[in-house]
Amino acid sequence: MPFVNIRTSAQLDASGVKAVTDAAHNAIRDVLNKPDQYIAVDVTVSPNLQFGGTKAPAAMISVHSIGYGANAKANKEALLKALGAAMKAAGNVPSDRLFVSFEDVHKDFWGFNGQLFSTIFG
């Protein structure tokens, strides 16, 4: 149910993409306690991404999830730190060239395996 969509101008090779993908997956699992089988992550290297008027390493990350837990603000801040650390380590993206947006998707607006999550989880 959570989906993390990462677009970056950083020159990530296959191992860098894997490192960022794994870090995002693990952060969602560990911070939000979401089951592995429902977590989706996509990393797109986008050399044309411009941030602040330059094409220096930057990233735009969107996190879509059905809820962020009882401590939503703290959980989002923990995700911000984990995603920022992953982008810094793999792509040398500084925190001031990284935007992360969070969307809380109602379970009536997310489907899986032919059913809405509101049907699956009530």
Residue frames relative to the residue before (quaternion, step in Angstrom):
aa qw qx qy qz dx dy dz
M 1.0000 0.0000 0.0000 0.0000 0.00 0.00 0.00
P 0.6701 0.4096 -0.3392 0.5178 3.63 0.96 -0.52
F 0.0673 -0.7624 0.6425 0.0378 3.53 -1.15 0.75
V 0.1109 -0.7705 0.6267 0.0352 3.55 -0.83 1.05
N 0.0844 -0.7944 0.6014 -0.0057 3.54 -0.65 1.19
I 0.0425 -0.8190 0.5705 -0.0441 3.56 -0.49 1.24
R 0.0292 -0.7558 0.6541 -0.0050 3.55 -0.87 1.06
T 0.0571 0.8190 -0.5659 0.0752 3.55 -0.79 0.98
S 0.3774 -0.6955 0.5617 0.2415 3.52 -1.21 0.59
A 0.4424 0.6913 -0.4580 0.3416 3.60 1.26 -0.04
Q 0.4598 -0.6806 0.5063 0.2626 3.55 -1.09 0.78
L 0.0535 0.8224 -0.5610 0.0781 3.58 0.28 1.26
D 0.2694 -0.7147 0.6165 0.1913 3.56 -0.98 0.85
A 0.7657 -0.3690 0.2428 0.4675 3.59 -1.27 -0.02
S 0.6710 0.4859 -0.3136 0.4641 3.60 0.94 -0.78
G 0.6256 0.5283 -0.3335 0.4673 3.60 1.10 -0.62
V 0.6313 0.5152 -0.3224 0.4818 3.57 1.02 -0.84
K 0.6598 0.5026 -0.3109 0.4641 3.59 0.93 -0.88
A 0.6452 0.5268 -0.3266 0.4467 3.59 0.94 -0.84
V 0.6764 0.4754 -0.2905 0.4818 3.59 0.93 -0.89
T 0.6377 0.5279 -0.3237 0.4582 3.59 0.95 -0.87
D 0.6813 0.4853 -0.2862 0.4673 3.58 0.85 -0.96
A 0.6542 0.5153 -0.3169 0.4540 3.60 0.95 -0.86
A 0.6543 0.4995 -0.3137 0.4731 3.59 0.96 -0.84
H 0.6403 0.5251 -0.3200 0.4604 3.58 0.93 -0.90
N 0.6952 0.4840 -0.2764 0.4538 3.56 0.81 -1.02
A 0.6318 0.5308 -0.3357 0.4543 3.60 1.02 -0.75
I 0.6496 0.5029 -0.3168 0.4741 3.59 0.93 -0.87
R 0.6621 0.5102 -0.3030 0.4578 3.57 0.88 -0.95
D 0.7529 0.4328 -0.2263 0.4411 3.57 0.74 -1.08
V 0.7186 0.4412 -0.2588 0.4712 3.60 0.90 -0.89
L 0.7909 0.3172 -0.1552 0.4997 3.57 0.86 -0.97
N 0.3488 -0.7576 0.4805 0.2711 3.59 1.29 -0.14
K 0.3239 0.7384 -0.5185 0.2846 3.56 0.95 0.91
P 0.5305 -0.6449 0.4456 0.3227 3.61 -1.04 0.74
D 0.6032 -0.5986 0.4007 0.3424 3.57 -0.99 0.88
Q 0.6865 0.5307 -0.3031 0.3939 3.58 0.85 -0.95
Y 0.7145 0.4294 -0.2646 0.4848 3.62 1.19 -0.27
I 0.5784 0.6057 -0.3728 0.3995 3.62 1.23 -0.15
A 0.0451 -0.7808 0.6231 -0.0006 3.56 -0.91 1.01
V 0.0278 -0.7828 0.6213 -0.0187 3.56 -1.01 0.89
D 0.0230 -0.7761 0.6300 0.0167 3.56 -1.01 0.83
V 0.1003 -0.7671 0.6321 0.0445 3.55 -0.97 0.92
T 0.0493 -0.7910 0.6097 -0.0143 3.55 -0.75 1.11
V 0.2598 -0.7306 0.6106 0.1608 3.55 -0.81 1.02
S 0.0289 -0.8179 0.5698 -0.0750 3.52 -0.52 1.28
P 0.2243 -0.8303 0.4926 0.1325 3.60 0.11 1.25
N 0.6670 0.5023 -0.3100 0.4547 3.61 1.17 -0.37
L 0.4246 0.6956 -0.4773 0.3286 3.60 1.24 0.02
Q 0.0848 -0.7895 0.6079 0.0078 3.53 -0.76 1.10
F 0.0222 -0.7851 0.6176 -0.0410 3.57 -0.91 0.96
G 0.8450 0.0435 -0.0536 0.5303 3.58 -0.74 1.02
G 0.6933 -0.5038 0.2701 0.4387 3.56 1.14 0.64
T 0.7334 0.3421 -0.2456 0.5336 3.61 1.23 0.09
K 0.4234 -0.6841 0.5333 0.2614 3.52 -1.33 0.26
A 0.2690 0.7473 -0.5470 0.2646 3.59 1.16 0.56
P 0.6971 -0.4773 0.3002 0.4428 3.62 -1.12 0.48
A 0.1356 0.7590 -0.6151 0.1651 3.51 -0.84 1.15
A 0.0964 -0.7930 0.5963 0.0791 3.56 -1.26 0.19
M 0.1675 -0.7133 0.6727 0.1030 3.47 -1.32 0.64
I 0.0201 -0.8072 0.5885 -0.0408 3.57 -0.67 1.11
S 0.0580 -0.7680 0.6360 0.0489 3.55 -0.98 0.85
V 0.1494 -0.7700 0.6186 0.0462 3.51 -1.00 0.97
H 0.0704 -0.7786 0.6235 -0.0011 3.55 -0.71 1.14
S 0.1397 0.7959 -0.5736 0.1342 3.56 -0.74 1.04
I 0.4091 -0.6313 0.5849 0.3033 3.53 -1.25 0.48
G 0.8323 -0.0719 -0.0214 0.5492 3.52 -0.03 1.34
Y 0.2331 -0.7629 0.5922 0.1136 3.50 -1.31 0.54
G 0.6611 -0.5313 0.2941 0.4406 3.56 1.22 0.48
A 0.7103 -0.4656 0.3301 0.4120 3.54 -1.35 0.22
N 0.7402 0.2974 -0.1771 0.5764 3.58 1.15 -0.65
A 0.0736 -0.8727 0.4810 0.0416 3.55 0.81 1.08
K 0.6722 0.4962 -0.3210 0.4459 3.61 0.81 -0.90
A 0.6731 0.4824 -0.2942 0.4771 3.59 0.87 -0.92
N 0.6477 0.5151 -0.3222 0.4597 3.60 0.99 -0.76
K 0.6436 0.5027 -0.3264 0.4761 3.60 0.98 -0.77
E 0.6443 0.5098 -0.3244 0.4688 3.59 0.99 -0.78
A 0.6340 0.5151 -0.3276 0.4748 3.60 1.04 -0.74
L 0.6455 0.5026 -0.3163 0.4804 3.59 1.01 -0.78
L 0.6034 0.5561 -0.3480 0.4534 3.60 1.01 -0.79
K 0.6855 0.4847 -0.2808 0.4651 3.57 0.86 -0.97
A 0.6766 0.4936 -0.2994 0.4571 3.59 0.88 -0.91
L 0.6779 0.4750 -0.2949 0.4775 3.59 0.90 -0.88
G 0.6388 0.5226 -0.3219 0.4638 3.58 1.01 -0.77
A 0.6511 0.5095 -0.3134 0.4671 3.58 0.96 -0.84
A 0.6466 0.5175 -0.3206 0.4596 3.59 0.99 -0.80
M 0.6813 0.4759 -0.2953 0.4713 3.59 0.93 -0.86
K 0.6260 0.5226 -0.3367 0.4707 3.60 1.06 -0.67
A 0.6941 0.4866 -0.2807 0.4501 3.58 0.85 -0.97
A 0.7666 0.3887 -0.2068 0.4673 3.59 0.81 -0.96
G 0.8458 0.1903 -0.0539 0.4955 3.58 0.94 -0.83
N 0.4260 -0.7240 0.4445 0.3111 3.56 1.31 0.18
V 0.3360 0.7248 -0.5186 0.3046 3.57 1.03 0.86
P 0.2997 -0.7661 0.5362 0.1893 3.61 -0.54 1.11
S 0.6379 -0.5723 0.3594 0.3693 3.57 -1.14 0.59
D 0.6714 0.4826 -0.3141 0.4665 3.61 1.13 -0.46
R 0.6803 0.3802 -0.3011 0.5495 3.58 1.30 0.33
L 0.6030 0.5223 -0.3354 0.5010 3.53 1.18 0.71
F 0.0722 -0.7570 0.6487 0.0319 3.54 -0.83 1.05
V 0.0511 -0.7602 0.6468 0.0337 3.56 -1.08 0.80
S 0.0848 -0.7809 0.6173 0.0446 3.56 -0.82 1.00
F 0.2206 -0.7679 0.5935 0.0973 3.53 -1.13 0.75
E 0.0547 -0.7767 0.6272 0.0201 3.54 -0.95 0.92
D 0.2349 -0.7455 0.6121 0.1194 3.52 -0.88 1.06
V 0.1515 -0.8226 0.5467 0.0386 3.55 -0.25 1.31
H 0.4173 -0.6904 0.5294 0.2626 3.57 -0.83 0.97
K 0.5533 -0.6542 0.4047 0.3194 3.58 -0.96 0.84
D 0.5739 0.5571 -0.3887 0.4574 3.62 1.25 -0.14
F 0.7128 0.4488 -0.2420 0.4815 3.60 1.25 -0.35
W 0.6897 0.4077 -0.2764 0.5308 3.59 1.24 0.28
G 0.1003 -0.8178 0.5664 0.0180 3.54 -0.80 1.05
F 0.0120 -0.7712 0.6364 -0.0091 3.51 -1.29 0.50
N 0.8613 0.0238 -0.0287 0.5068 3.54 -0.97 0.89
G 0.7352 -0.4584 0.2212 0.4477 3.56 0.97 0.93
Q 0.7271 0.3600 -0.2388 0.5336 3.59 1.25 0.13
L 0.4932 -0.6080 0.5244 0.3348 3.53 -1.25 0.48
F 0.5739 -0.5902 0.4322 0.3683 3.57 -1.12 0.57
S 0.5779 0.5702 -0.3865 0.4377 3.61 1.13 -0.46
T 0.6460 0.4824 -0.3144 0.5011 3.59 1.16 -0.55
I 0.6630 0.5195 -0.3012 0.4471 3.57 0.95 -0.90
F 0.8256 0.2335 -0.0837 0.5069 3.57 0.78 -1.05
G 0.5178 -0.6781 0.3993 0.3356 3.60 1.25 0.01
